[in-house]
Amino acid sequence: MKKPKLPKTDSVQKLAEFWDAHDLTDFEEDLEEVAEPVFVRETEIKVSLEPREVAAVQKLAEAKGVSREELVRAWVLQKLARRDNSGPPRRRN
């Protein structure tokens, strides 16, 4: 029986299907150790909102055709970009 080749894809779905049907130990000679993480997870920040605030964010997100999380992330990125473009923050005396 001919040994299958490791898939060359970034598709999580295709990789999951492949590994559901194959055993990692069959590919030991094809594997290489990496020093750095391959998948870097994003850091999450939990933000507490009142129910009426969540409803307002949801309504705005739906109007824009994005998720609540995408909308809030866009707002944060916009604020950070404005801050970066305005120069260093002023010191209060």
Secondary structure, DSSP 4 states (H G I P E B T S, - for coil): -PPPPPP----HHHHHHHHHHS-GGGGGGG----SS-SSPPPPP------HHHHHHHHHHHHHHTS-HHHHHHHHHHHHHHHHHHT-SPPPP-
